[in-house]
Amino acid sequence: MKISLFGYGKTTKAFAQRFGNCNIYDDHFTSISKDEFGNTLLPPCKFDPLMSDLEIPSPGFPNDHFLVQQAKNLSSEYDFFYDAMPKSVWISGTNGKTTTTQMTHHLLKHINAQMGANIGIPLAQMDTNAKLWILESSSFSLFYTKIAKPEIYALLPITPDHLSWHKSFNDYEQAKLSVLERMNENDVAILPKKYENYPTHAFIISYEDEQDLAKKMQIDIKKINFKTPFLLDAIIALSIEKIILDHCSYELLNEFKIEKNKLEEIFDLKNRLWVNDTKATNLDATLAALKRYKDKKIHLIIGGDDKGVDLSALFSFMKNLNIELYAIGKSTNKMLEYAKNANLKAHSCEFLPNAVEKINQNLTSNEVALLSPACASLDQFKSYEERGSIFKECIKKLF
């Protein structure tokens, strides 16, 4: 079988390393060469669909790329590994899926559960002998998946994101809901209430909010240490544990540590509060951060790659806050226009260090400086992690 891989990302590299003898097509390749595992690296113009038995794109590979359009045997890594996949839990949604996946793994790793997919470990590197796979599932992977399905599907709320890739909110939403069409009567889906009538044979547990899901699953919220926006993540993780093991491990859950770059609080030498929420790359995540600090004056750093999403609703929400904005990234002018239309005070900073320095001039001890950009980072940084690291470095250099 001749396998063609589209895009030279982490997923396809792991696949090629495991199987070898693949043809890998990437826009960055200008000539034909070999990698250290014997795979052939080719520019996209060399692709011949008649000479390829299977095509697997990297999850974020553009769905309108001519390679995808020419492919005759397109599949996802989920579909490719489905026959070898142990029982699985898939976790998706717009905001909170990484934390929910990590919490679920924290509760179930003692039964030989393994965590992977969008959270960092490609399926090609996962152990097929594990008892359970817990997969953070992105809309990109789900878009390309047509056969595979989980035994448990946990869906967090869906709000607009990645619209420059999916072209519309409906397409983005449909990618995340399409899993339900393949599930059967032995499977369980935990869904926001608005999707409870979506066609599926799975047993549906719908929820309006954290309290509603906790009540339905007989989970005692008072025993959970996490607060919004992490409370829903915790309740979904406990719900998954209860479905599988018929109990809730509250003490074990409360030992879980939230990863860096999510509402990470830092106090400077003047005891002023700075919050690194660089992973807030969409409207919903930034809304959650703003709600957390709504009782303080907020100095918000916002902007980057907005991914084609309309952020008007976010700025409308901010009208009711005591807030000042500091726009960065390639969307600086767009953020300033949003702010003008919402009658919000905003500064053009363009670059993150400029924003930190400007806030330093204005911030008092009873206020909060918040990096919660509502945008992706790749316009100016290698990753959201690098954006967070630079933010923290800038704070250290203030004095």
C-alpha positions, 0 to 999 in steps of 0.5 A, spaced: 500 500 500 502 506 498 501 511 503 501 519 502 501 524 507 499 531 507 503 536 511 509 535 515 506 536 522 507 532 528 501 527 527 504 525 520 511 525 522 509 520 527 505 516 522 511 516 517 516 514 523 512 508 525 510 505 518 516 508 513 516 508 505 510 514 505 510 519 500 509 526 504 507 532 501 508 539 504 508 546 501 515 547 504 518 542 500 521 545 493 524 539 491 524 531 492 528 528 498 528 523 503 527 523 511 531 519 516 526 514 516 526 513 508 520 517 507 520 521 500 518 528 501 515 531 495 512 538 493 505 538 492 505 538 485 508 531 484 502 528 487 499 523 483 492 520 485 492 514 481 499 512 484 496 513 491 492 508 495 491 512 501 491 519 503 492 522 510 492 529 512 495 532 518 489 534 522 490 542 521 491 541 513 487 546 509 480 542 507 480 546 501 487 545 499 488 542 492 491 535 494 485 534 498 481 536 492 485 531 488 485 525 493 481 519 492 482 515 498 482 520 503 482 518 511 484 521 518 488 518 523 482 516 527 479 512 521 486 508 520 487 506 527 480 505 528 481 497 528 486 497 532 484 502 537 481 500 544 475 503 547 475 510 547 473 517 550 473 523 545 472 530 548 471 536 544 468 542 544 471 549 543 473 551 550 476 547 556 477 540 552 484 540 554 483 541 561 477 536 561 481 531 557 487 531 562 482 531 568 479 525 565 486 521 564 488 523 571 482 520 574 483 514 570 490 512 568 490 507 574 486 503 569 491 503 564 488 509 560 492 513 555 491 520 553 493 523 546 491 526 539 490 533 539 493 534 546 500 532 544 501 524 543 499 522 536 495 516 535 501 513 531 505 513 538 499 511 542 499 504 545 494 499 542 494 495 548 492 500 553 485 499 556 482 506 554 484 511 549 482 518 552 482 523 546 482 530 545 479 531 538 479 537 534 474 540 529 480 538 524 481 531 526 473 530 526 472 533 519 476 528 516 474 522 520 468 518 517 468 511 520 471 511 527 467 513 533 468 513 541 464 509 546 463 515 550 463 522 547 463 528 551 462 535 548 463 542 551 459 548 549 461 550 541 462 557 540 465 560 533 472 558 532 477 556 526 472 559 521 477 561 516 478 554 516 471 551 516 468 557 512 462 558 517 460 556 524 455 551 521 461 547 518 465 548 524 459 545 529 457 540 524 464 537 524 464 536 532 457 533 531 458 528 526 461 523 531 454 522 533 451 519 527 456 513 527 455 512 535 450 506 537 445 504 542 451 502 547 455 508 547 454 514 551 454 522 549 454 528 554 452 534 550 450 541 551 442 541 551 441 544 545 444 538 541 440 533 545 435 532 539 441 531 534 440 524 530 444 519 534 443 512 537 447 513 543 444 514 550 444 522 551 446 525 557 444 533 556 446 539 560 444 546 560 450 548 565 454 545 570 449 545 576 444 541 571 449 536 569 452 535 576 444 534 578 443 529 573 450 525 574 448 525 582 455 529 583 456 533 589 459 540 587 461 542 594 466 537 594 469 540 588 475 545 589 475 548 582 471 554 580 469 557 573 471 556 568 474 549 570 468 547 574 464 544 568 471 541 565 471 537 572 464 535 572 464 532 565 471 528 567 467 526 574 461 524 569 466 520 565 469 516 571 462 515 573 460 512 567 466 507 566 467 505 574 460 507 577 464 512 582 466 519 583 473 520 586 473 527 588 479 527 592 483 525 586 480 530 582 482 535 587 489 533 586 489 535 579 493 541 577 491 546 572 496 547 566 500 553 565 498 558 560 490 558 563 488 563 568 496 563 571 496 568 576 502 572 577 504 578 582 509 583 581 514 586 586 509 591 587 504 586 589 500 587 582 496 582 579 498 579 572 494 573 569 497 569 563 491 566 559 495 566 553 491 559 551 485 563 551 485 563 543 477 564 542 471 568 544 469 563 549 475 563 553 476 570 553 469 571 556 470 566 561 476 570 564 473 576 564 467 573 568 472 571 573 475 578 574 469 582 573 469 585 579 476 589 578 478 594 573 481 590 567 487 591 563 486 586 557 491 585 552 487 582 546 489 581 539 493 576 534 490 572 529 482 572 529 481 566 525 476 570 521 471 570 527 466 576 529 468 578 536 463 583 536 459 579 542 465 579 546 466 587 545 458 588 547 459 584 553 465 588 555 461 594 555 458 593 562 466 592 565 471 597 568 476 595 562 481 598 558 484 594 552 491 594 549 491 591 542 496 587 539 498 582 533 496 583 526 488 584 528 491 590 532 487 595 527 480 591 527 481 590 535 481 598 535 475 598 531 471 594 535 473 598 541 471 604 538 464 601 536 463 599 543 465 606 546 471 602 550 478 605 551 483 602 547 491 603 546 494 601 539 500 597 542 502 592 536 507 588 540 506 584 547 512 588 550 509 594 548 502 592 551 506 590 558 509 597 558 503 601 557 499 597 562 505 598 567 504 605 567 497 605 569 496 598 573 494 599 580 494 594 586 487 593 586 486 592 578 488 586 574 492 586 568 490 580 563 493 577 557 487 573 554 487 575 547 481 571 544 486 570 538 491 565 535 498 567 536 502 564 530 502 571 527 507 573 531 509 567 535 511 560 534 505 558 539 501 560 545 506 557 550 511 562 547 506 568 547 505 566 555 513 566 556 514 572 553 509 575 557 512 573 563 519 575 561 516 582 560 513 582 567 520 580 570 523 586 567 519 591 569 523 593 575 
